[in-house]
Amino acid sequence: ILADLIKGNAGSNPMQPHYHLIGRHAYFIAFTDAPNGMGLVRYSFDRNELEILFAVDAHQMGSLDGKLYLNHGEGEHGREVWRYDPDTGEFSLFFDIQPGAGSSNPAEFFAWNNQLYFQATTEVHGQELWSTDGTPKGTKLFFEAQHGSSGSNPFGLVDAGASIFFKANTELYGTE
């Protein structure tokens, strides 16, 4: 055991498989003594030390170009894509996919070919596959497998060399 983030036998339940290596640090989300119970945690390989950075309301994250992207939720924007920059310590809303207090519920983060792919939900497209190059302008709906608002629930993204494969559910083919 590296550390007992919550003293006793309650357990911190680190969110698997969402560990991300950036430089000489590993980042993960776990139950902590933070106000809402969840925190972004950083492990330093150089100092052999765990540090709870701050409270988050997130359960998944991805990384691209040395930054972390989390599905953080809060009242003003709902659950959207937030970004943490380990170099500056800044944690801020990256992109509000479902504008306003509604939530796009981003999940299934997967980095491939200088892009971060993830599923997100909108009223217009339902739950579909989105991508970002790490800029708000470069964040867009990547593929709509099920046209219309019902969505295809893309998940299980894998690197297939020159392509990515994933599962999706459509009215015509079911889950393929």
Kinemage of the C-alpha trace (Angstrom):
@kinemage 1
@onewidth
@group {chain A} dominant
@subgroup {mainchain}
@vectorlist {calphas} color= white
{ca ile a 1} P 0.000 0.000 0.000
{ca leu a 2} L 1.326 3.443 -0.930
{ca ala a 3} L -0.879 5.394 1.458
{ca asp a 4} L -4.107 5.188 3.416
{ca leu a 5} L -6.021 8.137 1.902
{ca ile a 6} L -9.004 7.507 4.183
{ca lys a 7} L -7.851 6.276 7.552
{ca gly a 8} L -9.248 2.928 8.617
{ca asn a 9} L -10.909 0.245 6.532
{ca ala a 10} L -13.294 2.471 4.492
{ca gly a 11} L -10.948 2.497 1.482
{ca ser a 12} L -10.270 5.259 -1.048
{ca asn a 13} L -11.368 3.141 -4.044
{ca pro a 14} L -9.128 4.725 -6.728
{ca met a 15} L -11.048 4.987 -9.993
{ca gln a 16} L -9.646 2.319 -12.313
{ca pro a 17} L -8.386 2.178 -15.014
{ca his a 18} L -8.037 5.932 -14.933
{ca tyr a 19} L -4.427 6.390 -13.832
{ca his a 20} L -2.483 8.842 -15.964
{ca leu a 21} L 1.267 9.345 -16.090
{ca ile a 22} L 2.503 12.874 -16.765
{ca gly a 23} L 6.200 13.458 -16.285
{ca arg a 24} L 7.303 11.871 -13.008
{ca his a 25} L 3.772 11.844 -11.559
{ca ala a 26} L 0.757 9.536 -11.630
{ca tyr a 27} L -2.708 11.084 -11.312
{ca phe a 28} L -5.971 9.424 -10.298
{ca ile a 29} L -9.349 10.158 -8.731
{ca ala a 30} L -10.149 8.580 -5.361
{ca phe a 31} L -12.338 8.937 -2.300
{ca thr a 32} L -10.619 11.309 0.115
{ca asp a 33} L -11.530 13.456 3.087
{ca ala a 34} L -12.299 16.304 0.627
{ca pro a 35} L -15.658 18.086 1.204
{ca asn a 36} L -17.560 16.108 -1.466
{ca gly a 37} L -15.602 12.916 -0.846
{ca met a 38} L -13.661 12.776 -4.131
{ca gly a 39} L -10.277 14.249 -4.894
{ca leu a 40} L -7.695 14.450 -7.644
{ca val a 41} L -4.603 12.712 -6.288
{ca arg a 42} L -1.007 12.966 -7.502
{ca tyr a 43} L 1.755 10.481 -6.737
{ca ser a 44} L 5.351 11.688 -7.104
{ca phe a 45} L 7.785 8.965 -8.140
{ca asp a 46} L 10.735 11.162 -7.138
{ca arg a 47} L 9.497 11.852 -3.598
{ca asn a 48} L 7.511 8.590 -3.151
{ca glu a 49} L 4.661 10.772 -1.916
{ca leu a 50} L 0.894 11.086 -2.437
{ca glu a 51} L -0.788 14.490 -2.478
{ca ile a 52} L -4.506 15.262 -2.646
{ca leu a 53} L -4.588 18.244 -5.021
{ca phe a 54} L -8.215 19.362 -4.651
{ca ala a 55} L -11.818 18.155 -4.432
{ca val a 56} L -13.506 17.099 -7.670
{ca asp a 57} L -16.914 15.772 -8.605
{ca ala a 58} L -15.564 13.454 -11.288
{ca his a 59} L -15.256 9.732 -11.902
{ca gln a 60} L -13.387 9.578 -15.222
{ca met a 61} L -10.525 11.395 -16.877
{ca gly a 62} L -8.160 11.281 -19.805
{ca ser a 63} L -4.872 12.941 -20.671
{ca leu a 64} L -3.514 14.676 -23.743
{ca asp a 65} L -0.324 16.721 -24.205
{ca gly a 66} L 0.505 16.766 -20.495
{ca lys a 67} L -2.920 17.920 -19.323
{ca leu a 68} L -5.774 16.049 -17.637
{ca tyr a 69} L -9.393 16.190 -18.820
{ca leu a 70} L -12.053 15.274 -16.252
{ca asn a 71} L -15.820 14.861 -16.339
{ca his a 72} L -16.277 17.274 -13.435
{ca gly a 73} L -19.733 18.409 -12.386
{ca glu a 74} L -20.933 21.612 -10.767
{ca gly a 75} L -24.168 23.624 -10.662
{ca glu a 76} L -23.577 26.328 -13.263
{ca his a 77} L -22.467 24.055 -16.128
{ca gly a 78} L -23.572 20.565 -15.105
{ca arg a 79} L -21.125 17.699 -15.747
{ca glu a 80} L -18.786 18.812 -18.551
{ca val a 81} L -15.154 18.524 -19.701
{ca trp a 82} L -12.772 20.296 -17.319
{ca arg a 83} L -8.996 20.563 -17.707
{ca tyr a 84} L -6.197 20.456 -15.155
{ca asp a 85} L -2.771 21.780 -16.154
{ca pro a 86} L -0.107 20.261 -13.845
{ca asp a 87} L 2.416 22.940 -14.877
{ca thr a 88} L 0.266 25.884 -13.711
{ca gly a 89} L -2.084 24.134 -11.268
{ca glu a 90} L -5.064 25.656 -13.107
{ca phe a 91} L -8.324 23.666 -13.061
{ca ser a 92} L -11.054 25.175 -15.241
{ca leu a 93} L -13.981 24.446 -17.511
{ca phe a 94} L -12.538 23.371 -20.858
{ca phe a 95} L -15.666 22.975 -22.993
{ca asp a 96} L -19.403 23.245 -22.219
{ca ile a 97} L -20.801 20.715 -24.731
{ca gln a 98} L -24.379 20.925 -23.423
{ca pro a 99} L -24.559 24.680 -22.695
{ca gly a 100} L -25.953 25.943 -19.415
{ca ala a 101} L -26.720 23.826 -16.366
{ca gly a 102} L -27.442 20.729 -18.492
{ca ser a 103} L -24.812 17.979 -18.504
{ca ser a 104} L -23.077 16.309 -21.443
{ca asn a 105} L -21.739 13.615 -19.068
{ca pro a 106} L -18.428 13.053 -20.885
{ca ala a 107} L -16.929 9.591 -20.368
{ca glu a 108} L -14.791 6.877 -21.987
{ca phe a 109} L -11.796 9.208 -22.501
{ca phe a 110} L -9.282 7.714 -24.939
{ca ala a 111} L -6.144 9.376 -26.345
{ca trp a 112} L -5.101 8.395 -29.861
{ca asn a 113} L -3.174 10.099 -32.660
{ca asn a 114} L -2.868 13.526 -30.932
{ca gln a 115} L -6.596 13.627 -30.156
{ca leu a 116} L -8.646 12.846 -27.069
{ca tyr a 117} L -11.854 10.956 -27.862
{ca phe a 118} L -14.797 10.652 -25.489
{ca gln a 119} L -18.523 10.085 -25.441
{ca ala a 120} L -20.772 13.036 -24.643
{ca thr a 121} L -24.501 13.711 -24.743
{ca thr a 122} L -26.414 16.613 -26.273
{ca glu a 123} L -30.126 17.195 -26.751
{ca val a 124} L -29.630 17.258 -30.531
{ca his a 125} L -27.349 14.221 -31.048
{ca gly a 126} L -27.854 12.107 -27.949
{ca gln a 127} L -24.763 10.238 -26.672
{ca glu a 128} L -22.119 10.156 -29.432
{ca leu a 129} L -18.353 10.204 -29.972
{ca trp a 130} L -16.562 13.553 -29.601
{ca ser a 131} L -12.907 14.541 -29.994
{ca thr a 132} L -10.573 17.372 -29.083
{ca asp a 133} L -7.069 18.381 -30.093
{ca gly a 134} L -6.685 20.139 -26.734
{ca thr a 135} L -8.236 23.436 -27.867
{ca pro a 136} L -11.852 24.534 -27.479
{ca lys a 137} L -11.976 25.359 -31.224
{ca gly a 138} L -10.730 21.822 -32.013
{ca thr a 139} L -13.432 20.150 -29.866
{ca lys a 140} L -16.236 18.692 -31.948
{ca leu a 141} L -18.671 15.894 -32.595
{ca phe a 142} L -16.440 13.254 -34.202
{ca phe a 143} L -18.921 10.592 -35.306
{ca glu a 144} L -22.694 10.243 -35.053
{ca ala a 145} L -23.474 6.531 -35.439
{ca gln a 146} L -27.180 6.928 -34.613
{ca his a 147} L -28.609 10.053 -36.234
{ca gly a 148} L -31.011 12.054 -34.108
{ca ser a 149} L -31.352 12.598 -30.390
{ca ser a 150} L -31.357 8.941 -29.267
{ca gly a 151} L -27.547 8.545 -29.620
{ca ser a 152} L -25.443 5.403 -30.029
{ca asn a 153} L -23.667 5.121 -26.633
{ca pro a 154} L -20.137 4.617 -28.051
{ca phe a 155} L -17.801 2.777 -25.664
{ca gly a 156} L -14.815 0.442 -25.453
{ca leu a 157} L -12.447 2.427 -27.677
{ca val a 158} L -9.273 0.558 -28.680
{ca asp a 159} L -6.201 1.438 -30.709
{ca ala a 160} L -6.222 -0.599 -33.911
{ca gly a 161} L -3.088 0.901 -35.419
{ca ala a 162} L -4.244 3.246 -38.179
{ca ser a 163} L -7.809 3.383 -36.775
{ca ile a 164} L -9.747 3.229 -33.547
{ca phe a 165} L -12.459 0.665 -32.980
{ca phe a 166} L -15.401 1.074 -30.610
{ca lys a 167} L -18.807 -0.388 -29.905
{ca ala a 168} L -21.990 1.572 -30.571
{ca asn a 169} L -25.708 0.863 -30.562
{ca thr a 170} L -27.947 1.822 -33.500
{ca glu a 171} L -31.606 1.132 -34.201
{ca leu a 172} L -30.691 -0.667 -37.438
{ca tyr a 173} L -27.862 -2.944 -36.202
{ca gly a 174} L -28.093 -3.033 -32.412
{ca thr a 175} L -24.750 -3.025 -30.569
{ca glu a 176} L -21.884 -3.659 -33.003
